[in-house]
Amino acid sequence: MIKINVESTETRQRMSKANKPYYKQTGWAYLVDRDGVEEPHPTKVEFMVEVSQTGQPLPLPKGRYTINPSSFRVDRFSGLEIGYLNLSPVREPVPKAS
């Protein structure tokens, strides 16, 4: 499971080739190498955020996330790829009462 930490709700506006605005938010991804060993430091990643009906960005709240399976699709060569990145909150286990 790839974990992504969101530490800020700040977004940045960008303009598409069609001159339409979209918004990006920053997170930190904890990636693994080919052997499945987690890298020692997180990698900065940017992802698009949804917008409200009035066009305002709806950033993800601060927290820990993972990539939702709905983010994956099959490309035209039958390869697996990530389409629109959909993140889901990581549910932290509730500590057991002693």
BALOBA-1460 file (C-alpha; in Angstrom, 3 decimals):
// residues 98
<rec num="1" residu="m" x="0.000" y="0.000" z="0.000"/>
<rec num="2" residu="i" x="1.395" y="3.396" z="-0.979"/>
<rec num="3" residu="k" x="0.895" y="5.940" z="1.791"/>
<rec num="4" residu="i" x="0.581" y="9.647" z="1.060"/>
<rec num="5" residu="n" x="0.707" y="12.325" z="3.747"/>
<rec num="6" residu="v" x="-1.103" y="15.591" z="3.144"/>
<rec num="7" residu="e" x="0.397" y="18.260" z="5.395"/>
<rec num="8" residu="s" x="-1.255" y="21.381" z="3.954"/>
<rec num="9" residu="t" x="-4.625" y="22.277" z="2.465"/>
<rec num="10" residu="e" x="-2.989" y="24.904" z="0.234"/>
<rec num="11" residu="t" x="-3.763" y="24.580" z="-3.481"/>
<rec num="12" residu="r" x="-2.190" y="26.126" z="-6.558"/>
<rec num="13" residu="q" x="-4.151" y="27.162" z="-9.609"/>
<rec num="14" residu="r" x="-2.920" y="26.110" z="-13.041"/>
<rec num="15" residu="m" x="-4.372" y="26.711" z="-16.492"/>
<rec num="16" residu="s" x="-5.086" y="23.935" z="-18.963"/>
<rec num="17" residu="k" x="-4.253" y="24.141" z="-22.675"/>
<rec num="18" residu="a" x="-7.920" y="25.013" z="-23.168"/>
<rec num="19" residu="n" x="-7.357" y="27.983" z="-20.817"/>
<rec num="20" residu="k" x="-9.490" y="26.478" z="-18.035"/>
<rec num="21" residu="p" x="-8.320" y="26.593" z="-14.410"/>
<rec num="22" residu="y" x="-7.570" y="23.507" z="-12.362"/>
<rec num="23" residu="y" x="-6.052" y="23.122" z="-8.912"/>
<rec num="24" residu="k" x="-3.248" y="21.014" z="-7.498"/>
<rec num="25" residu="q" x="-2.361" y="20.062" z="-3.957"/>
<rec num="26" residu="t" x="0.924" y="18.697" z="-2.593"/>
<rec num="27" residu="g" x="1.494" y="15.515" z="-0.624"/>
<rec num="28" residu="w" x="4.385" y="13.280" z="0.361"/>
<rec num="29" residu="a" x="4.393" y="9.704" z="-0.978"/>
<rec num="30" residu="y" x="6.167" y="6.873" z="0.815"/>
<rec num="31" residu="l" x="7.318" y="4.751" z="-2.110"/>
<rec num="32" residu="v" x="8.943" y="1.329" z="-2.154"/>
<rec num="33" residu="d" x="11.765" y="-0.065" z="-4.277"/>
<rec num="34" residu="r" x="11.551" y="-3.145" z="-6.537"/>
<rec num="35" residu="d" x="12.110" y="-5.389" z="-3.520"/>
<rec num="36" residu="g" x="9.206" y="-3.840" z="-1.626"/>
<rec num="37" residu="v" x="11.466" y="-1.950" z="0.790"/>
<rec num="38" residu="e" x="10.164" y="1.484" z="1.722"/>
<rec num="39" residu="e" x="12.381" y="4.352" z="0.600"/>
<rec num="40" residu="p" x="14.052" y="6.166" z="3.520"/>
<rec num="41" residu="h" x="12.483" y="9.549" z="2.634"/>
<rec num="42" residu="p" x="9.089" y="10.522" z="1.209"/>
<rec num="43" residu="t" x="8.791" y="11.913" z="-2.321"/>
<rec num="44" residu="k" x="6.923" y="15.147" z="-3.051"/>
<rec num="45" residu="v" x="3.899" y="14.555" z="-5.299"/>
<rec num="46" residu="e" x="1.199" y="16.819" z="-6.696"/>
<rec num="47" residu="f" x="-2.343" y="15.792" z="-7.477"/>
<rec num="48" residu="m" x="-5.425" y="17.488" z="-8.868"/>
<rec num="49" residu="v" x="-8.216" y="18.377" z="-6.479"/>
<rec num="50" residu="e" x="-11.922" y="18.460" z="-7.137"/>
<rec num="51" residu="v" x="-13.723" y="21.770" z="-7.501"/>
<rec num="52" residu="s" x="-17.080" y="22.876" z="-6.135"/>
<rec num="53" residu="q" x="-20.027" y="23.816" z="-8.318"/>
<rec num="54" residu="t" x="-18.887" y="27.435" z="-7.971"/>
<rec num="55" residu="g" x="-15.391" y="26.551" z="-9.217"/>
<rec num="56" residu="q" x="-13.633" y="26.733" z="-5.851"/>
<rec num="57" residu="p" x="-11.002" y="24.079" z="-5.031"/>
<rec num="58" residu="l" x="-11.918" y="21.385" z="-2.504"/>
<rec num="59" residu="p" x="-8.542" y="20.368" z="-1.059"/>
<rec num="60" residu="l" x="-8.112" y="17.200" z="0.945"/>
<rec num="61" residu="p" x="-7.829" y="17.752" z="4.689"/>
<rec num="62" residu="k" x="-4.476" y="17.142" z="6.356"/>
<rec num="63" residu="g" x="-3.975" y="13.458" z="7.035"/>
<rec num="64" residu="r" x="-2.767" y="10.106" z="5.767"/>
<rec num="65" residu="y" x="-4.134" y="8.637" z="2.555"/>
<rec num="66" residu="t" x="-3.731" y="5.716" z="0.204"/>
<rec num="67" residu="i" x="-4.540" y="5.342" z="-3.487"/>
<rec num="68" residu="n" x="-8.124" y="4.225" z="-4.016"/>
<rec num="69" residu="p" x="-8.505" y="1.298" z="-6.468"/>
<rec num="70" residu="s" x="-10.861" y="3.480" z="-8.557"/>
<rec num="71" residu="s" x="-7.738" y="5.447" z="-9.626"/>
<rec num="72" residu="f" x="-6.533" y="2.604" z="-11.837"/>
<rec num="73" residu="r" x="-7.556" y="1.948" z="-15.426"/>
<rec num="74" residu="v" x="-6.357" y="-0.002" z="-18.446"/>
<rec num="75" residu="d" x="-4.658" y="1.962" z="-21.235"/>
<rec num="76" residu="r" x="-5.049" y="1.380" z="-24.973"/>
<rec num="77" residu="f" x="-2.192" y="-1.183" z="-24.913"/>
<rec num="78" residu="s" x="-3.868" y="-3.189" z="-22.104"/>
<rec num="79" residu="g" x="-1.392" y="-1.854" z="-19.546"/>
<rec num="80" residu="l" x="-2.379" y="-0.748" z="-16.076"/>
<rec num="81" residu="e" x="-2.100" y="2.977" z="-15.374"/>
<rec num="82" residu="i" x="-3.294" y="5.579" z="-12.902"/>
<rec num="83" residu="g" x="-5.965" y="7.884" z="-14.265"/>
<rec num="84" residu="y" x="-7.456" y="10.580" z="-12.033"/>
<rec num="85" residu="l" x="-5.808" y="10.077" z="-8.636"/>
<rec num="86" residu="n" x="-8.471" y="9.334" z="-6.050"/>
<rec num="87" residu="l" x="-7.143" y="9.193" z="-2.476"/>
<rec num="88" residu="s" x="-8.843" y="7.525" z="0.488"/>
<rec num="89" residu="p" x="-8.116" y="8.297" z="4.136"/>
<rec num="90" residu="v" x="-6.089" y="5.663" z="5.965"/>
<rec num="91" residu="r" x="-8.089" y="4.409" z="8.876"/>
<rec num="92" residu="e" x="-5.815" y="4.309" z="11.878"/>
<rec num="93" residu="p" x="-6.429" y="1.376" z="14.216"/>
<rec num="94" residu="v" x="-8.188" y="2.345" z="17.432"/>
<rec num="95" residu="p" x="-5.915" y="1.657" z="20.418"/>
<rec num="96" residu="k" x="-7.247" y="-1.074" z="22.667"/>
<rec num="97" residu="a" x="-8.165" y="-0.020" z="26.180"/>
<rec num="98" residu="s" x="-5.987" y="-1.594" z="28.831"/>
